[in-house]
């Protein structure tokens, strides 16, 4: 049975975002979440993975923010990391294009698994703008208040960190660029990797550009290789 207390965030992020957790909108998020649970709805990701993006990416290691929209809405797919699916599942079309770009950009073998946990541990915050979803109903939690929270995360990271790389793919993600100070960070824009976007993502070279920027600012590059 899903319990609210199963939704936990690491202490470093909890302290960093403590003001947000105390605001009225966050109480509303919890209220909406509990209401859906009481109605017997299936909500993804599982409660213990709602803050997985934060729990796998320590605040002091963050180098890149890769923004998604909302979690996968079918059973067993959502794992609290944007674009990522558990290793035993088939790789979704958007992620296949991401892997194709990785191969073209950095000449990396295409991964057999869609689990991006390694990237998170490398310092990539795989943040969805909306952190939960009802089964089979994409964007069903768009009115919960999650976007207020994730916007605050992006702005606070922009304000208080230096030399991060923000990967904004698709019109939704691009709409967040005004939250980021381009004088302090690298903001890379491209079309969404979905095959439905047709053009504008493949060939963007964002992985090599991100690493070049990190190296330029005396940071270790991201090891994007998932094929090992």
ABEGO torsion letter per residue (X at the ends): XBBAAABBBBAAAAAAAAAAAABAAAAAAAAAAAAAAAAGBBBOBBAAAAAAAAAABBAAABABBBBBABBBABBGABAGBBGBBBAABBBBAAAAAAAAAAAAAAGBBBBABABAAAAAAAGBBBBBABABBBBGBBGAAAAAGAAAAAAAAAAAAAAABBGBBBBBBEAAAAAAAAABBAAABBBBBBBBABAAAGBGABGAGAAAAAAAAAAAAGBBBBBABAAX
